[in-house]
Amino acid sequence: MKTRIFAGSGGLLLALSVTSGGALAQSPSVPMAVPATPADEARLQPVAPELRDAARKAMGFSKLMGTIDEKMVLASRKRGGGPPAPARLPDILVTERMIPGPEGAPEVKLFVINAQAGTNRPGILHTHGGGYILGTAATDIRRLQELARELDCVIVSVEYRLAPETTYRGSIEDSYAGLRWMYHNASQIGLDRSRIGVTGESAGGGMAALLAITARDRGEIPIAFQALVYPMLDDRTGGKIPAPPHIATVGWSASENQYGWRAFLGQQPGTDMVPSRAIPARTKSLAGLPPTFIEVGGIDLFASEDIDYARRLNEAGVPTELLVIPGAFHGFDQLAPDTPQAKQFTKAKVDALRRALAADAQ
């Protein structure tokens, strides 16, 4: 099992976060200690054959994790909130900055990756996954260093506050504060302010989508592109909108999704009373959003909501690219990075970012 899977999202990241002391990060064989039952094997049938070994590991993590509830989430916070971060690349600079947060709120921590004053390169604002309830930006640093080197860009990753302690209001404003800092410190970090993209995975993809909507509505900071990786976009998924039986048999589940949204919203998800500004799929108009790339696995819980969001963007006149990988579950690319599916998935995202943020694309 490769170290980079610990930059994962959804159920995998939750499992690593709630187990004691990060023990799983040191013992890749632990999940396999949980025997697969005939029911488990039946759940594997929708999974692409190349991804089934990784899916078994994901199911092992889920069994060890148990039921996600507020007590479990808050207990994980005391243990550091996430799995151990992979070793950083020595040749790609990473600095930590504390910046003013929203009015009346704590400061926000940023990880600034590959800053080079005096240059004029594209930039990416990144928000991490974890169901809006867990995760940490620090876990993704190694992977983001690799991306920054590949694209010759600067990346800023935001340590936004998590639910249930902070609802959507706080976390959106934390992320926006990071975007504002990035924009106003462009010369310091070597950023071309006309070439800023936003990206994230799972809940981080949902946060990136919310950030693009917020930036559009406020009209202060132009966003050139959004790359949303199996984004968490709709509070109704797994609740008011049930998943077909072959969907989400592995990975982030319907019940986990409903808990994550309930914590993030501070109220019951799926009703007519939810705040639309907290939910990308509830945003009435998607016109005027930046060109978009969305990718998701075909049996990911988020497949339908992501496909629908891409359709709505396209119909709103937003240039949109959608990639759906057959038989791929939530977080598969991080658990099985060397499979053909994961390689296709990762390359498509990197290529989309490279094209969109190129100097001649603006």
N, C-alpha and C positions, 0 to 999 in steps of 0.2 A: 504494500500500500504506500503510495507516494505522499510525501509531506504536504504537498500543495492541496490535498483534499481538505485540509483543515481550514482553508479559506472558504469552505462551503456555506450553504445557506439552507433555510428551511429545516426539515426534520433532522438532517445530519448535524447541522450546527447546534440545534437544540439538544440533540443527544450528547454531543461532546461537551456542551456547556453545563448540563445538569448532572452528569456523572461526577463522582467525587474526585477532586484533585486533578482533573484532567488525565486520569489514568489511561483512558483509551488512546490518548495521543502517543503514549509510550508502548502500548501493547496492541498492535493491529490485529492480533489473533483473537482478542477478547470477544468481538462480536460473533465469531464463528463458534464460540463455546455455547451459544444458544442454538440448540438443534432446530433444523427446519422441519416443520410438520407437513403432512399431506396438504393441509389448507394453505400453508405457505407456498408450496410448490404450485398449487392452483393459481395463487396470486401472481406467480411469475409468468404465466402463460402469455399475457399481453405484452410482456417485456421483450425487446429485441434480443435474439440469442446472444449476441456479443456483449450485452449489458447484464446478463443474468447473474454472473458471479458478483458483480458490484451491487446488484439489487439484493442479493442474499445478505451482503454485509450491511446494507441499509436497513433491512428488516431486523438484523441482529441488534443494531444500534437502537432501533425503535423499541424492541422488547426490553432492553436494559434500561431505557429511559423511563418507561411507564407513562402514566397519564400526566399531561401537562396541565398545571393549574397555577394559581397565583402563588401559593406557598412554595412550589417547586421553583418557579421563576425567581422569586425574591431570594430564595436560598442560594441559587446559582450566582446571584449578584455578589453575595458575600465571598464566593470563591473566585471572584475575578471576572465573571460575566462571559467568559468565552474560553475556547481551547488555547493551548500554547501557540504563540505565533511562530511560523517557520523562520528560519534564519534569513536575515536580510542580505541582499547582494552588496558587496563592499564597494562597488564602483558606481552605484546610483545613489546620489545624496538623498537622505531623508531627514527633514527637520520637523520638530513639533512646535506648534505655535498656539498660544492661548489668545483668543480674540474676544472682544466684547460680544456678549450674546444679546438676545432680544431684551428690550427694556424690562428691568426688574428681574431678569433671569441670570443664572450663572454664566461665566465665561464658557466659550466653546473651544474644544481642542480640535486642531487641524493637524493632519500629517501632510506635509508639503514634499512632494517627490519629484526629484530631477529638476529643481529650480536652477536656472542659469541666467543670472542678471546680464543684461546687454544683448540677449538674443530676442528673437521675435517668433516664437513657436506656438503651435496650438496648445490648448489646455483642456483638461477633463476634470469636472467635479464629480467625485464618486461618493455614493452612499451605500453602506454595507447592508447585508441581509440579516435574517434572524426573526422573521415574523412580526416585526415591530416591537418585539418583547425581549429579544436576546441578541447577542452578537456584539462585536467590537470592531472598530475600524482597524485596529492594530493587527488583527488576524489576516487582513488582506494585503498588507504592505508588500510582501515578497512578490505576490502575483501582480500588483500594480507597478512595482519596479520593472518587472519584465515587460509589461505593456508600455510603460514610459520609454523604455529603451527601444522597443520595437517601433514605436511611432515617433520617436524623437520629440516628445511632448512633456509638458509639466502636468502633474496630477495632484489635485488636492482632495483628500478624503476627510469626511466630516464625522466626528464622534458625537452624533446627535443623541439627545436624551431619549430614553426608552419608556415604553408603557409597561405596567400600568401606572408607574409613578408620574409619568408625563404623558398626556394625551397628544393627539395630532397637532394641536395648536403649538405646543412647545417644540416638537421635533421638526415640524416644517420650518419654523422660524430659525431654529438652530442651523438647518441646512441652508436656508437663504442667507443667513449671516456669513456662512462659509463662502457662498457664491459671491456675495458682495465684497468680502475681503479679497478674494481672488481677483475680481474685476478691478478694484481700486489699487491693488498692489501689482499690477501687470508688469511694470518695468522692473520691479524688484525681483520677480521670479522668472522673467524672460517670456512673458505671455503676450501673444497677439489677441487683443480683446475682441476682435471680430471672429475669432475661431475658438469659441468655448463650447464644448459638448458636455452633456450630463449622462451618467450611466450608473447602473447598479444591478444587483441580482436579487431576485425574489422580492422581499419587502424593500430592499434597496432599489430595485427596479421601480416599485411603486412610488417610493420617495422621489426618485429621479423624475418620474412622470409628474408628480405633484409640484416639484420644483420648476419644471418647464411651464406648467400651467400658472403657477404663482408669478414667475418672471414675465410671462405674457401679459397677465392681468395688471401688473404694476408698471410695466413699460420702462423699467430702469436699466435692465441688463439684458442685452441680446443673447439668446441661446441659438447656436448654429445647428445643433444636432442633438438627438437623444437616442441612446442605445439601451434598450430595455431587455434584460435577460431574465426569462421566465418571471415577468413582473407580477406582483400581487396587487391587483387593480380593483377588485370588486368584492364588497363585503357580503354580497348575497351568495357567493359560491360556497357550496357545501352546506348551505342552510336553506334559504328560500329557493335557491336554485340547486337542486341535488345533482351530484355527479353520476354519470352512467356507471354501471357496475365494473366496467373494464378500466375505468379511469382512477388514478391515484391508489392503485393497489399496493404501490411502493412509494415511499417518500412522504412528503408533506400531505397530511390527511385533512378530510373535511372538518373533523372536530378540532384539530389544531388550528385550522384556518379561522374557524368561528371564534375560538378563544383569542387568537391574535387580534382579530378585528374588534372584538368586544373591549379588549384592553386598550387598543389604540384610540378607539372612538370614545371610550368612557361611557358607553351605553350599548344596548342590544343592537347588533348589526342586522341588516336586512329589512328594516322597517322603513316607512315613509318619513320618519322623523330624523333620519341620520343627516349630518351636515355634508352637503355635496362637496364642499371645498376640501374635505378629507379623503375623498374617494374618486380617483381618476375616472372610473367607469360611470360615475354619477354626474360628471361634469357635462352640462347641457350642450355646450358648443366646444368643439375641438378645433375650430378654424383658427388659423394664425399660429398654431404650434409649429415648432421646428421640424424639419425633415426627420423621419423616424426609422429606426431599425428595431424590430422585435423578433426574438427567437424563443422557442419553447419546445419541450418534448411533447410528443403526441398523446402520451398517457399521463402527463403532468396534470395535477388538479387545476392548474391555471390555463390549460390549453384553450378552452372555449372562451374564457374572458379575454385572453390575449388576442385570439383570432378576431373576436368581435371588436376589440379596441382598434386593431389594425384596419378592419373594415370601416369603422366610423372615421378614423383619421383620413383614410383614402377618400371617402365620400365628402369629407370636409375640405378637400383640396390640398391635404398635406401629403407630400411625397413620402411613401411608406413602403418599406421592404419587410416581408414576413418570412420567417423560416420555421417550419415545423418538422421535427425529427421523429419519424415513425418509431414507436415502441420505446421511446425514451422517457424516463421518469424524472421527477424533480431533483435537481442537483447531480444528475448522472455525469455531467462533464467533469465534475470535481472528483467523483469516486472512480471514474474509469477514463482518465484523460488520454490514454493511449489507444482507445478504440476508434474505429473509423468514424463513428457517429460523433464522438467528442471532438475529434480533430476537425471534422467538417464544421461543427458548431462554433468552435473557438476561432477558426480561420475566418468564417463568415463575419463574425463580430469585428475582428481586427481589421479586415478588409473594408467593412462598412465605415468604421471610424477613420481609417486612412483616407478613403475617398472623400468623405464629408468634410474633414478638417484640413484638407490640402489647401495650399495658398490659392490655387487657381479655381477652387470650388466656390469661393465666396463672391 
